[in-house]
Structures are given as C-alpha cells and as structure tokens.
Amino acid sequence: MHVMVEVVGEDTRELDVESGATYADLLAACDVSPHEASVLVDGQPVPEDGEVSAERVEVLRVVKGG
C-alpha cells in the first residue's frame, strides 16, 4: 500500500507499507518519535498502534526544540 505522509511544516513523502503496518511504523519511517507527534487521518488523531488504513496521513509534531 502506498501512503502519502505529510509532516506538517516540514516535508511530504510517499511510503510503501506492508499489510499490518501501524501508524507507529509510519512515524519510525519518518524518523519521528511517537512521543513528539500525533498522526492525523482526515484531521482526527489515530492511535499509534492502529493498523494503517488511510492513503494520506498528516504527522503533527507537538514538541519542537527551541
């Protein structure tokens, strides 16, 4: 499955994920810790252990260095 992942304010990438992949797997592929970001599908947060079912997701970083 192809998934378009937009890390809000940073970049967008297209990833190939295997069946059974989780949203945490998408975060790992983008080098983003689940402790510093939320995954949104259609503007709604999804659990990181949920199985990827959307073709487009947004990753919203909730922690930024300063």
C-alpha positions in Angstrom: 0.0 0.0 0.0 1.2 3.5 -0.8 0.8 6.1 1.9 1.4 9.8 1.5 2.8 11.1 4.8 2.9 14.9 5.3 5.0 16.0 8.3 3.2 19.4 8.8 5.6 22.3 8.2 8.4 20.1 7.1 8.0 17.7 4.2 5.8 15.1 2.4 6.9 11.6 1.5 5.3 8.6 -0.2 5.9 5.4 1.7 5.2 1.8 0.8 3.9 -0.1 3.8 3.2 -3.8 4.2 -0.1 -5.2 5.3 -0.4 -4.9 9.1 1.8 -1.8 9.4 0.9 0.6 12.2 0.9 4.3 12.4 3.9 4.0 14.7 5.7 2.3 11.8 5.0 5.3 9.6 6.4 7.6 12.3 9.5 5.5 12.5 10.0 5.6 8.8 9.9 9.4 9.0 12.4 9.5 12.0 9.7 10.9 14.2 9.2 9.7 17.8 5.6 8.8 18.8 6.3 10.8 22.0 6.7 14.0 20.0 4.0 13.7 17.3 0.4 12.8 16.6 -0.8 11.1 13.4 -4.0 12.6 11.9 -6.3 11.0 9.4 -8.9 13.4 7.9 -8.0 15.8 10.7 -8.6 13.3 13.5 -5.9 11.7 15.7 -5.5 7.9 15.3 -3.8 5.6 17.8 -0.2 4.8 17.0 -0.8 1.1 17.4 -3.7 1.2 14.9 -3.2 -0.5 11.5 -2.7 1.9 8.6 -5.8 2.1 6.6 -5.6 5.6 5.0 -3.7 6.5 1.9 -2.9 10.0 3.2 -1.9 11.0 6.7 -0.6 14.1 8.5 2.0 14.0 11.2 1.8 16.9 13.6 4.8 17.5 15.8 3.6 18.5 19.3 7.1 19.1 20.6 9.8 21.3 19.0 13.2 22.2 20.1 14.0 25.8 20.7 
